[in-house]
């Protein structure tokens, strides 16, 4: 009987262990593949010219492979999307978890889930039909496909991740914290902002990291609203992100060519960029938790 119980406990344990190991193996395989595929172009072009060059002409007679405009555009676009999306998402999560009635919260949570399920191409299509012409007419531009349009689309796209995870984190805050603050005379808004949010900061930080990951890795919607031109980033100018550079040229880049290898190098830089964006907030949160103890 005890052997059967041990076996019934060991089998799920092994299944969970194998699933966890599979995830680690997938990440390692992707990392190794990107390194092997991306290093040759960096060796040929040179690390400094590749990262700091401002001109990208991959198909010219004398090609140039500078990706600084792509890096800066991805940074500015992601930062702009987070500056817009994070406050809106956090305030929405506070309302849904603390202030909204049960019926309203249920309806809005359903809307957030539907928003997260919309394909990227639909966001891009709506942005191209509605947002791009609006920016063009509002700022009297030749084309409304700009960095501003990309930032707005990305801000909308990261909202579901921020709202969903933040709601879960805020709902997990022990009621005793809020009830004790209320007994001391704190107003509801003071409780929400000074008690609930700090107590749920780990979950809120995780939601923002998820949003940043989606913003950095998005390609299809951005390629439809950003203009996809390799310019240095300006708010009202057509730009190209690292992801859209890969998506727009990989289909016709010859296998084994310097152009194709350079696109893999962009993928390697993007991968390292995303890893850095995930590592920095986690390190800051761990440091904050250590100090609070």
C-alpha positions in Angstrom: 0.0 0.0 0.0 2.8 2.4 0.9 4.7 1.5 -2.3 1.6 2.4 -4.3 1.3 5.7 -2.5 5.0 6.5 -3.1 4.6 5.6 -6.8 1.5 7.8 -7.1 3.5 10.7 -5.6 6.7 10.0 -7.6 5.0 10.0 -11.0 3.5 13.5 -10.8 6.8 14.7 -9.3 8.7 13.3 -12.3 6.3 14.8 -14.8 6.6 18.3 -13.2 10.4 17.9 -13.1 10.6 16.9 -16.8 8.3 19.8 -17.8 10.5 22.3 -15.9 13.7 20.8 -17.4 12.1 21.0 -20.9 11.6 24.7 -20.4 15.2 25.2 -19.4 16.4 23.1 -22.3 14.3 25.1 -24.8 15.8 28.4 -23.5 19.3 27.0 -23.6 18.8 25.8 -27.2 17.4 29.1 -28.3 20.3 30.9 -26.6 23.0 28.7 -28.2 21.4 28.9 -31.7 21.2 32.7 -31.6 24.8 32.9 -30.4 26.1 30.5 -33.1 24.1 32.3 -35.8 24.7 35.8 -34.7 28.4 35.9 -33.9 29.7 35.4 -37.5 28.2 38.7 -38.8 29.4 40.6 -35.7 32.9 39.3 -36.4 32.7 40.4 -40.0 31.2 43.8 -39.5 32.8 44.5 -36.1 31.0 44.9 -32.8 31.3 48.7 -32.5 30.3 49.5 -36.1 27.4 47.1 -35.8 26.1 48.5 -32.6 26.9 52.2 -33.1 26.4 52.5 -36.8 23.6 54.8 -37.9 23.1 53.6 -41.4 21.4 50.3 -42.5 21.7 49.5 -46.2 21.7 45.7 -46.3 21.0 45.4 -50.0 23.2 48.2 -51.4 26.2 47.6 -53.6 28.4 48.6 -50.6 26.2 47.4 -47.7 26.2 49.0 -44.3 24.9 47.3 -41.2 24.5 49.8 -38.4 21.7 49.0 -36.0 21.8 51.9 -33.6 18.6 53.4 -35.0 16.8 50.0 -34.4 18.1 49.8 -30.8 17.2 53.3 -29.9 13.8 53.0 -31.6 13.0 49.8 -29.6 14.1 51.4 -26.4 12.1 54.6 -26.9 9.1 52.8 -28.2 9.1 50.4 -25.2 9.7 53.2 -22.7 6.9 55.3 -24.2 4.5 52.4 -24.2 5.3 51.6 -20.5 5.0 55.2 -19.5 1.4 55.2 -20.9 0.3 51.7 -20.3 1.7 51.0 -16.8 -0.2 53.9 -15.0 -3.4 53.2 -16.9 -3.1 49.4 -16.3 -2.3 49.9 -12.6 -5.2 52.3 -11.9 -7.5 49.9 -13.8 -6.3 47.0 -11.7 -6.9 49.0 -8.5 -10.4 49.9 -9.6 -11.3 46.3 -10.5 -9.8 44.7 -7.4 -10.8 47.3 -4.8 -13.5 49.8 -5.9 -15.6 48.2 -8.6 -18.9 46.4 -7.9 -18.9 42.6 -8.5 -20.9 43.0 -11.7 -18.7 45.8 -13.1 -15.5 44.0 -12.2 -16.7 40.8 -13.8 -17.7 42.6 -17.0 -14.4 44.5 -17.2 -12.3 41.5 -16.5 -14.0 39.7 -19.4 -13.2 42.7 -21.6 -9.5 42.6 -20.5 -9.3 38.8 -21.3 -10.9 39.5 -24.7 -8.4 42.3 -25.3 -5.5 39.9 -24.6 -6.8 37.4 -27.1 -7.0 39.8 -30.0 -4.3 38.9 -32.6 -1.5 41.4 -33.2 -2.4 41.9 -36.8 -5.8 43.2 -35.7 -4.2 45.8 -33.5 -2.0 46.8 -36.4 -5.0 47.0 -38.8 -7.0 49.2 -36.5 -4.0 51.4 -35.9 -3.3 51.7 -39.6 -7.0 52.5 -40.4 -7.8 54.8 -37.4 -4.7 56.0 -35.6 -2.3 56.6 -38.5 -4.7 58.9 -40.5 -5.5 60.7 -37.2 -1.9 61.5 -36.5 -1.3 62.5 -40.1 -4.1 65.0 -40.0 -3.5 66.2 -36.5 0.2 67.0 -37.0 0.0 67.8 -40.8 2.4 65.1 -41.7 3.1 63.4 -45.1 2.5 60.0 -43.3 1.0 59.2 -39.9 3.0 56.0 -39.7 5.4 57.2 -36.9 7.0 56.3 -33.6 4.1 57.9 -31.9 1.6 55.6 -33.6 3.7 52.6 -32.6 3.9 53.8 -28.9 0.1 54.1 -28.7 -0.5 50.7 -30.2 2.1 49.1 -27.9 0.6 50.8 -24.9 -2.8 49.3 -25.7 -1.3 45.9 -26.4 0.5 45.6 -23.0 -2.6 46.7 -21.0 -4.1 43.2 -20.6 -0.9 41.7 -19.2 -0.5 44.6 -16.7 -4.1 44.6 -15.6 -4.6 40.8 -15.3 -1.4 40.2 -13.2 -1.8 43.3 -11.1 -5.4 42.4 -10.3 -4.3 39.0 -9.1 -1.5 40.6 -7.0 -3.8 43.2 -5.4 -6.5 40.6 -4.6 -3.8 38.5 -2.8 -3.0 41.3 -0.4 -4.2 40.2 3.1 -7.4 42.0 4.2 -5.9 42.6 7.6 -3.5 45.2 6.2 -6.3 47.2 4.7 -8.7 46.8 7.7 -6.0 47.8 10.2 -5.2 51.0 8.1 -8.9 51.8 8.0 -9.2 51.4 11.7 -6.4 53.9 12.1 -8.4 56.5 10.1 -6.9 56.1 6.6 -9.1 57.0 3.6 -9.8 54.3 1.0 -7.5 56.0 -1.5 -4.6 56.2 1.0 -5.1 52.5 1.7 -5.1 51.6 -2.0 -2.0 53.6 -2.8 0.0 53.4 0.4 -0.9 49.9 1.6 -2.2 47.7 -1.1 0.2 48.8 -3.9 3.4 48.5 -1.8 2.2 45.1 -0.5 1.6 43.9 -4.1 4.7 45.4 -5.6 6.3 42.1 -6.6 3.2 41.1 -8.6 2.9 44.6 -10.1 6.5 44.6 -11.1 6.0 41.2 -12.7 3.1 42.5 -14.7 5.2 45.4 -16.0 8.0 43.1 -17.0 5.5 41.0 -18.9 4.2 44.1 -20.6 7.7 45.2 -21.5 8.5 41.7 -22.9 5.5 41.9 -25.2 6.3 45.5 -26.3 9.9 44.6 -27.1 9.0 41.5 -29.0 6.1 42.8 -31.0 6.6 42.9 -34.8 3.4 42.5 -36.8 1.4 45.4 -35.4 4.4 47.7 -35.3 5.4 47.1 -38.9 1.9 48.3 -39.9 1.9 51.6 -38.0 5.6 52.7 -37.7 6.5 53.2 -41.3 9.3 50.6 -41.2 12.1 53.1 -42.3 15.5 52.9 -40.8 15.6 56.4 -39.4 17.0 57.6 -36.1 14.0 57.7 -33.7 11.9 60.9 -33.6 8.3 60.9 -32.3 6.7 62.1 -35.5 9.0 60.2 -37.9 8.8 56.8 -39.5 11.0 54.3 -37.8 12.0 50.7 -37.7 12.2 48.5 -34.6 14.6 45.5 -34.2 11.8 43.1 -34.5 10.4 44.7 -37.7 13.9 44.8 -39.2 14.1 41.0 -38.8 10.5 40.4 -40.0 10.8 42.7 -43.1 14.1 41.3 -44.5 14.4 37.7 -43.4 12.1 36.4 -46.1 14.3 37.5 -49.0 17.8 37.4 -47.3 19.9 34.7 -49.0 20.9 31.8 -46.9 24.5 32.2 -45.7 24.7 35.9 -46.8 26.0 38.6 -44.6 22.6 40.2 -44.6 21.0 37.1 -43.2 23.7 36.7 -40.6 23.3 40.3 -39.6 19.6 39.7 -39.1 20.4 36.8 -36.7 22.8 39.2 -35.0 19.9 41.6 -34.5 18.0 38.7 -33.0 20.9 38.0 -30.6 21.0 41.7 -29.5 17.2 41.7 -29.0 17.4 38.5 -27.0 20.1 40.0 -24.7 18.1 43.2 -24.5 15.0 41.3 -23.3 17.1 39.3 -20.8 18.5 42.5 -19.4 15.0 44.0 -19.1 13.9 41.0 -17.1 17.0 40.8 -14.9 17.1 44.4 -13.8 13.6 44.7 -12.3 14.0 41.3 -10.5 17.3 42.5 -9.0 15.8 45.7 -7.9 12.8 43.9 -6.3 15.1 41.5 -4.5 17.2 44.3 -3.2 14.0 46.1 -2.0 12.8 43.0 -0.3 16.2 42.5 1.5 16.1 46.1 2.8 12.5 45.8 4.0 13.5 42.8 6.1 
